[in-house]
């Protein structure tokens, strides 16, 4: 599912896609609200539109329709702002491309199973490290041989 989304992206765009996708996979909405694929599509689309509008020299922040999407957009915007802080507009364009791919993926999932969070579940499965993967191998014990 994810490989077709990465096709045609530059290395930097693919890295941004994976970074933003991991933020999406970890997003936890409020207890009474549920994040669905439509919210992911709205958040990614609104932020991509904001970045594309800024590239044209117009400062306008597009807003998603739902509150859950707005909160996700805030998290994504924070990551994008940190990444592009000193990098310039080229990285903003790459981030917009990556966000459009996330929006496209969410819309694809909506056609299969509307009103679910299939994309977030998929991203969580794919982008989460396997149990024990963060375990560092023990260093070999120092040799007791003394070399002058």
NUDOSE-707845 format. One record per residue (C-alpha): residue in one letter; x, y negated, z negated. Coordinates in steps of 0.25 Angstrom, whole numbers, plus 5000, padded with zeros to 4 digits. Layout:
NUDOSE-707845
aXYZ/...
***
This chain:
NUDOSE-707845
x500050005000/x501149904996/x502149935008/x501249875019/x501149755010/x502649735010/x502849765025/x503349635032/x503749565020/x505149515018/x505949565006/x505649434998/x504149445001/x504049594997/x504749554984/x503749444981/x502649534985/x503149644975/x503349534964/x501949474966/x501349614967/x501949654954/x501349534947/x500049564953/x500149714948/x500449664934/x499349554933/x498449574922/x497149494922/x496349464910/x495549574903/x494249534908/x494649524923/x495249624933/x496249594944/x495749644957/x496349654971/x495549534975/x496149444964/x497549494968/x497149454983/x496649314978/x497849284969/x498849324980/x498149254991/x497949124983/x499449114979/x499849154993/x498949044998/x499548944988/x500948974992/x500648965007/x499948835005/x501148784997/x502048825009/x501248725017/x501548615008/x500248615001/x500048634986/x498748704984/x498548824975/x497548924980/x496748994969/x496149134969/x494649144966/x494749234954/x495349204940/x496049344940/x496749304954/x497049164949/x497849234937/x498549324946/x498949214955/x499549134944/x500449254940/x500849274955/x501049124956/x501949124944/x502849234950/x502849164964/x503249034957/x504349094950/x504949164962/x504849044972/x505248944961/x506548904968/x506448984981/x505648894990/x504448914999/x504949035007/x504749124994/x503349054993/x503049105007/x503549245004/x502749244991/x501449204999/x501749325008/x501849414997/x500549364990/x499849385004/x500249525004/x499749544990/x498449474994/x498349575006/x498549694997/x497449654988/x496549634999/x496849765005/x496549834991/x495249754990/x494749815003/x495049954998/x494449934984/x493849804980/x493849744966/x494949834961/x496449804958/x497049904967/x498149814971/x498649784957/x498549934953/x499449964966/x500449864963/x500549904949/x500750044953/x501850014963/x502549894957/x502649954942/x503850024938/x503750174935/x503750204921/x505250214916/x505750144928/x506250024919/x507050124911/x508550094913/x509450214914/x510350234902/x511750184905/x512850284905/x513650294892/x514950214892/x516150304894/x516950334882/x518150344891/x519050224888/x519850164900/x520950064897/
***
